[in-house]
Amino acid sequence: MLALENLAAQESGERPKQSQAVETLNPRARVPVGLIIDDSTCLVNLNRFAMPQFNAAFGGKKKAYRRDWKSWPSEIPDDFVRKFGDWCGENGVKGKYSIVPYPACVGRLDREVPGWSRREMQDSIKLVRERMMPNWDIHPEMITHTRVIDLKTGHPYPDISPKFMENWDWTTGKSVDELASYHAYALQILKNIDLPCDGLTTPGGYGNKALPQLSQATLESVRDVFGSEIPHYFRHLYTDETSVTPRVENASGLDGDDPRCVVSIIGCTGDWTGGWDNVEPAGADKFITADLKSGRMVDVILRGEPAMMVCHWTGIHWNGEEKGFQVFREVVQRLHTRFDHLIWMKLSELARYWAAKELTRITVDKGTIHFRAPFACPDFTISVPNTKPGMPAIRNEDQITALRQVATLNQLQTNTWCEQTGKAVVCFDLPKGQAQLEWNGATRAAD
């Protein structure tokens, strides 16, 4: 997964009317953070097998692909997955974890993977399902992350040039239907092994010259294979001043029974934990310095934008030395020391929030705020002028939920609100369809 291209090519689609008196904030008035893990799969150390294929594609002319890959282990063991997953669970970390379905053409996870028994592979898949999925979205990173598969035969094309590598030129000139079919093939393998997906990750430069087609094909394929309500994808990252807020694309049918959109989640860091090729990690200071005052994560968090870090599983494991994991643990410890208003989110959670944030119609009539939401959203948080006496409540059809007042923004959770200077910050579960925020005459009393 790489970045650097212009995002203007994607179509945003429909946008509803939203009252300027109402500002939609981050969930619970916190800053979303997360970790995007690329190049992971079950047991296979993907890049040990990818490196010689990349080298062959460029005729051995690129130094980056002439590393001593034979010295790397063939496997990233399940014990490490368990160790990593348990630590992240204990520290509240969430994000995205790729499962490449046919890693580097070694074997299909839903059939046979030479070098591992069927029982070993089934146990590894079960570990991902039970230990990782509660806190991590599962994505295919296309089919192989290396050579393009001929969907008619299930085998790689004989051409080994960049034109037939997923990372480079294959997507150029491809239609939405061609890309959607390719995505669906990858998604179906994961469906066959009971790993549900709400999104996908692009390997390397996949789609960088077919951005509109990539977006629409993701929407169609993830909906078709998994029935996902809000598909999303990870394609871009930026480490400059470019905004890294999610992009809600191809929105349509917002007032009907079948609203649609796809969300592009954008990473905000480089891979400074060891890389896909086991380089020395740039270290924790790139994310947040030891004095907690600077670093890329500090910059993005202080801007209030979602701060989604990016890494590669090969570098986290780092040939068993766990160099990337050591860096990441230090980064998390520093973040939790410096900030008390972070909220760790899976990519699907962030995508849902941003879809609701941008696509919910919000109008004000005689002091009552009306919502028409194409998608339900937990922890929906808004700021409104605090001009009416009484306590706010959410009305959904005939059900009224009174909101409890709290003293500070950090105490916000679902169905609470907080007074700020001249404003009320309100957090509630936004239902799909119609809802209203209204005030009754009860006396205010903050916890």
N, C-alpha and C positions, 0 to 999 in steps of 0.2 A: 504494500500500500504506500503510495507516494502522494505528493501534493503539488502545489505551485501553479496549477492552471486556474484560469478565470472561471468564476462560478456563474457568470451572467447567462450562460447558455440554457440553464434549466428554466422551465416554465413554472411560475408560482401558482397560476390558476386562480380560482375564485377567492375573494376576500369579502367578509360581511361587514356591515356597519358596526362600529364600536364607538360608544360615547366617549368623548374626550374627558368627561368628568370621572371616568373609571379607569384606573391604571392596573393592568395585570402584572403582578410581581412574580419573582421566582417562587417555587413551592415553599410554603412556610416561611417566606421572606429569607430564605437561605440561598447559598450558592451551590449549585450542583457540581459534584466532582465524580470522577470515575476513572477506571483503567481499561483501555482497549488493548487486548492481547491478540496479536496476529501470529500466524504460522503455527498455531497449536493444532494438535490432532490426537488421536489415541495411539499411544506407545511410539509411533514412528517419529524419529527425530527428523522432521521434514527437510531441513536445510542441509543435512548430511547427504541426502539423495538429490536435492535440488541443485546444489553447487555444480556438479559436473554437467548437468543438463544446461544450466545457464552458460557455462564455459563453452560447451559445444555449439550453442546457438550463435555465439560470436566468434567462432573459429579459434578460440584460445587467445584472442587478441586483447582481452580486457583483464588487467591485473587483479581486479576485484574478485574475479571468479576463478582464480588460480590458487586459492588457499588450500591448506593441507586437510581437505575434508575427510580423507581416509582415517585420520587420527581421531575424528569425532565419533562418539558413540552412536550406534544405530537406534538406540532407544532412549526416550525420556520416560523413566519408569513411573508407574502409578503411585509408588510411595512418595514421589516428589509432588505429584498432583494432589495427593491427600494432604501432605504437609503444607503446601501452598494454599489450598482451599480452606483448610482449617484455620490457618493464621489469618487469612482474609476475613473469614466468617467471624472470628473473635474480635476483629478490629473494624467491622462494619463495612469493609471494602466491597464494592460492586462494580460491574462493568460488562465487558463483552469478551467471550472466549471462543476463538475460532475452532471449528472442527473441520479440517480439510477432508472431504469425503473419499478422495482417491489419491492420497498424498504422494506427490512426485511420481505417480504411476506405479508405486510399489504394490498396491492392491486396494480393492474397494472394501470399505469398512462393513458393508452389508453382505459381503461374500467371503473372499479369502484374502489375507494379507500375508504373503510369504515371509517366513521368519518368525511368525507368531502362531500359536495354535488358535483354533476357533474359540476355545474356552478363555484363553488369555485376552483375546480381543473383546469378547462379550463382557468379561469382567471389567475391562477398561471402559467400555461404553457405559456400563452400569454405574461405575464410579462417577463419570461425568454427569450422568442423569441425576444421581442422588446427592452428590457432594458439591458439584459446581452449579447446576441449574437454578437452585434457589436464589443465588445472588448474581448469576451471570447469564446474559443472553448467549445463546449458541448461534453462530453464523457459519455457513459454508464460506470458504474463501475461494470461490469458483469450484472447479472439479478437482484439479490436480495441483494448482498453484505453479505448474510448470508447463508441460506440453498440452496443446489443445486436443480435446477428445472429439473424434468423429462420432456424432450422436447416432449414426446409422449402424456403426459397427461396435461401438464401445471401446475402440482402441485409439491410441494417439495417431494423428496424421503422420505420414512418413517424413514430411518436411520438418527439419529440426531448426529452421531459421527463426528469427524473431517474429516473422509473419505468422507463425503457427505456435507461438508461446503465449500463454495467458497474460503474462506480465507486460507484453509489448504491443505488437501491431495488429493482433487478430481482430480486435473490436472495430478498427477503423473501417468505416463504410458499411457496417452491419446495421440491419433494420431493428426496430423494436421487437418484432416477432422472432428474429434470429437470436437476439440476446436473451429474450424471455425464455425461449426453448432451452438455451444453454444453462441459464440460471435454474430452471425447473429441473433439469437433469441432476444438478448438484443437490438441490433441495430435496428431491425425491429419495436420494440415497440416505440422507439424514432422517427423513420420514420413515424409511424402511427399518431404521434401528431405533425408532421412537425417541428422536431428539428434535422436539419442536423448534421452529425458527420463526421469528417475527422480522428478520432482516438478513442481510448478507454483507460480506466484506469483499472489496475488490483487491486482487493481488497485483502488486506493482503498479504499472501504468494502465491496467485494464480499464477501458472506458474513457481514457483521458481525451480522446478525439471523437467521442460519441456520447457526450454528456446528456443531451436531451433524451437520447434513446436509452441510455443506462438508467436514468431516473424512471421513465415510463415502464421499462422492462422489469425493473425491480418491483414496482407497484403491482404489475400484472402477475408476475411469477410467484411472489410470496403470497398474494391473495389466492391464486389458483391452487397452489400445492398445500398450503396450511390454513387458508381461510383467515389470515391475519387481518384484523380491522385496520391497523395503522402500520403498514410496512415501513421499514427504515433501512438505510444502508450507510456504511462507512467507506468513504472514498477520499476525503480531503483532510489535510492538516495544514495549519499555519503557525509559524513561530515569529511572525512580525506583527504589525499593528492591525492586520486584517481581522475583522470580527469573526469569532468562532462560535457564535450562536447558531443553533440548528436552523436549517432551511426547510420550510414546509413547501412542498412542490406538488404540482399537478392536482391541486384541490378542485373537486367538482361535486355536484349533487348535494350541496350542504343543507338544503332545505327538504331533501327527499328522504326516501327510505334506504338509500344506498350511498351515503357520503363516502368520498374517496380522497386519499392523499398519500403521499410518500414523504418521509422526512430524511434529509441528509444530515447525519451527525458528523460534526467536524472536530478533529483532534487539535490540541493546542500545544503539544510538545514534540520535539524530535525523540528518536529512540536513544535515550542516554543511559540505558540499563545494560548495554552489552551487544545490542544489535542482532540482526538475523544471522550474522556471520562471525559471531564470537570475537568481536573487537573488544578492546579494553573499554569498560563503561566510562562515559564522561562524568558520571557521578551525581550524587544528590544535590550538589550546589547548583547545578543547571536548573533544577526544579525549584529549590528553595535553599537559600544559604544557611549555614550553621547559626548565624545570628538572627535568622528568621525574617530578615528585612527585605530581601530581594530574591530574584529568580523568576523564571517564567510563570510558575504557578502563582506566585504572589501577584505578579502583574495582572494576570487574567482574573483572579479572584477579586482583587480590588476594583476591577472594572465591573464586577457583578455578572460576568459571563460564565456559562458552564465551562469548567476546566477539566477536559477529558484527556488524560495522559495516554501516550501511545508507547507500546513496547512490542518485542517479539519473544515468543516463548523460548526460542533457542538461547537468547541472551539471558533470560531470567534463570534458566537452568545452567547455562554456561558450562557445558561438558561435565556436569556434576559438581562444579565448584560453587555454583549458585551465586555468582557475582552480581547478576542483575537482581536477584531476589534480595540480596543484602542491601543494594542501593534502594530498592523500592521500600523495604521496611523502614529505612532511615527517612525517606521522603514522607511516608505516612506519619511517622512519629513527629516530624517537624511540623507538618500541616496541622496535626491535632493540637500541638502545643501553641502554634501561632494563631489559629482561628477557632472560634466557637460557634460559627454559623454556617458550617458546611453540611451538605446532605448528599450522601453517596447514592448514586442511581445507576441502574442498568440502562443500556441504551434505549430499550423499548419503553422504559418509564419516562426517560427524557423526551423521547419522540412523542409519546402520548401527551405529555404536558405541553409541549410546544404546539402540537396540533390544536389542542383546546385553547391555548393562549391566542393563537392567530385566527382560528376559524369559528370561534363562538361569537354569535351576534349579541351585543350588549347595548341595551337602550335604557334610558331613564324616563320615568313618567310619574310626576307628582311625588318624587322622592323615592319611589320603588324602583329597584334595578331589575330589569328583565333579561334573562339569559335564554338564548336558543342555541343549544350545544349539539353539534353533530356527533360528538364523542364524549363519553363520560370521562371524568378526570379526578382522581383523588388529590387532596391537599391543594385544591385550586385557591389561589391567594390573590386578593385584590386590595387596592387602596382607594377609598372613596371619601369625599368631603364629609366631615363629621359635624353635620349641622342639625341633626334631628335628635330629640331626646329619646331615651328608652334603650332597649336592647335589640340587636339585630337577630333575625331568624330567617331560615331558608324554607321557602314553600315549594314543594314539588307535588303538583296535583293537590290532593287533600291532606297531604302529610306536611306538618310544620315542625321544624327542628330548631329549637332555641340554641343560640350560640353563647358559650360561656366566656366571660371576659377574663383576660390574663393581663399581668402587669407589664411584661416586656415582650419584645418581638421574639426573643429566643425561647419563650414559652409557648409560642404558637404551635398548635397541632390541629388536626381536623376538628371542626365545629367549635372553634374559639375565635376571639377577636381581641384586638389591642388598640387602645387609644394612642394616637400620636398627635403632634401639634396640628390641630385643625383637621385631622384626618382619622379615619378608622381603618385599620388593616384587618381584613376578615379572611379566615381560612376555613374551607368547607369542601366536602365531596360534591363536585359538580355532576349532576345527573345528566344523562343523555336526554335531549328534548328540551322541554320548557321548565324553567324554574324562576323564582323571584327571591330577591333579598329585600326584606321589609323590616320595619322597626315596630316594636310594641312599646308600651308605656312603663315597663318594669324599671326599677331603680338600678343604676349601674353600680357595680362593686367589683373591682379588680381583685384577683387572687393575690 
